[in-house]
Amino acid sequence: MGDKTRGLYGKFAVKRMDGSSAPGGEHAKCFHYVLDLDHDPYAVPALKAYADACREEYPLLAADIDNVIVRKAAQTTVDAHSVTWGDWEGTVKDIGGRWWWSLRFQGMQVANDVTETKSKAVWAIRHAANVTCSDGLSIASWGIGDGHPVGEGVGEQD
């Protein structure tokens, strides 16, 4: 029986390194869920959502998770484009059929996320950087389409 017909089931045995998941420990009966970043196309978006959810209370954890996602994207990239304009750099990468995007200002990470299409990733970068069509950064700069600028309503959909 395949995973698509089984739903959620006990597939892994997880234990805490501090021993608190041992019988009688504080975490002995806790439920844990394992994400497979190498084979599961939903794992990276789920991990990104977790980082975003905990970012305010646990900023170091969120930053570490962001770094894991960036390293994973670098390992699995099929197609990638980076464009620099002034102090800004935007990067889009195909990570197994989903598109990871990143925006940096003066080398510092400003924003990143995962989306369904390259065009949506480029639009998200431009939106996050507040870049307009008049800035002259075209879709062709990102290796998409026929060179029309990306902006409101353009480049949002493939």
C-alpha positions in Angstrom: 0.0 0.0 0.0 1.5 3.4 -1.0 1.7 6.5 1.1 -1.1 8.2 -1.0 -3.6 5.7 0.3 -2.4 5.5 4.0 -2.7 9.0 5.3 -0.8 9.8 8.5 0.9 6.8 10.2 3.9 5.9 12.3 6.7 5.9 9.8 9.6 7.1 12.0 10.8 6.7 15.6 12.0 10.0 16.9 13.8 10.6 20.2 15.2 13.8 21.8 18.9 14.1 22.2 18.5 15.3 25.8 16.8 12.0 26.8 13.5 13.7 27.8 11.5 11.5 25.3 12.5 8.3 27.2 9.7 6.6 29.2 8.7 8.8 32.1 10.4 11.9 30.6 8.6 15.2 29.9 8.4 14.5 26.2 7.7 10.7 26.4 4.3 10.9 24.8 4.8 13.9 22.4 3.9 13.6 18.8 6.6 14.4 16.3 6.4 14.8 12.5 9.4 14.3 10.2 9.9 16.3 7.0 11.9 14.8 4.2 13.6 17.8 2.5 15.2 15.5 -0.2 12.1 13.7 -1.5 8.9 15.5 -0.4 8.0 18.5 -2.5 5.8 19.9 0.3 8.6 19.8 3.0 10.3 23.0 2.1 7.1 25.1 2.0 6.1 23.5 5.3 9.5 24.3 6.9 9.3 27.9 5.5 5.8 28.3 7.1 7.2 27.1 10.4 10.1 29.6 10.2 7.7 32.4 9.5 5.4 31.4 12.3 8.1 31.3 14.9 10.2 34.2 13.6 9.1 36.9 16.1 9.5 34.7 19.2 12.4 32.6 18.0 14.4 34.7 15.5 17.6 32.6 15.7 15.6 29.4 15.0 13.8 31.0 12.1 17.2 32.3 10.7 18.7 28.7 11.0 15.7 27.3 9.2 16.0 30.0 6.4 19.6 28.9 6.0 18.7 25.2 5.7 16.2 26.2 3.0 18.8 28.2 1.1 21.4 25.4 1.3 18.8 22.9 0.1 17.8 25.2 -2.8 21.5 25.4 -3.7 21.8 21.6 -3.7 18.7 20.9 -5.8 18.7 23.7 -8.2 17.6 22.8 -11.8 17.2 26.4 -13.0 18.3 29.6 -11.3 18.6 33.3 -12.1 20.0 36.2 -10.1 19.6 39.8 -11.1 21.2 42.8 -9.4 20.1 46.4 -9.5 21.8 49.0 -7.3 22.1 47.6 -3.7 19.4 44.9 -4.4 19.8 41.3 -5.6 17.0 39.0 -6.4 17.4 35.2 -7.0 14.9 32.6 -8.2 15.6 28.9 -8.1 13.7 25.8 -9.3 13.8 23.4 -6.4 12.1 20.4 -7.8 9.1 22.0 -9.6 8.5 24.8 -7.0 10.2 28.1 -7.1 12.2 29.5 -4.2 12.9 33.2 -4.3 15.2 35.4 -2.3 15.7 39.2 -2.0 18.9 40.7 -0.6 19.7 44.4 0.1 23.4 45.2 0.5 24.0 41.5 1.0 21.5 41.1 3.9 18.5 38.7 3.5 15.3 40.8 3.3 12.7 38.2 2.3 12.3 34.7 0.8 9.6 32.3 0.1 8.5 29.4 -2.1 5.8 29.7 -4.8 4.4 27.6 -7.7 5.9 29.4 -10.7 8.9 31.3 -11.7 6.8 34.3 -12.8 5.2 34.5 -9.3 8.6 34.3 -7.7 9.9 37.2 -9.8 6.7 39.2 -9.1 7.2 38.6 -5.4 10.8 39.8 -5.5 9.8 43.0 -7.3 6.9 43.6 -5.0 9.0 43.1 -1.9 11.7 45.4 -3.3 9.0 47.9 -4.4 10.4 47.8 -7.9 8.1 49.2 -10.6 8.0 48.6 -14.4 9.6 52.0 -14.9 12.8 50.7 -13.3 13.4 48.8 -16.5 13.9 45.3 -15.0 12.3 43.1 -17.5 11.1 39.4 -17.4 14.0 38.7 -19.9 16.4 39.7 -17.1 15.1 36.7 -15.2 15.1 34.3 -18.2 11.4 34.4 -18.7 9.4 35.1 -21.8 9.8 37.8 -24.4 11.2 40.7 -22.4 8.0 42.4 -21.2 8.4 44.1 -17.8 7.2 42.3 -14.7 4.8 44.5 -12.7 1.2 44.6 -11.4 -0.8 42.1 -13.4 2.2 41.2 -15.6 4.3 38.2 -14.7 2.0 37.1 -11.9 0.8 34.1 -13.7 2.5 31.7 -16.2 
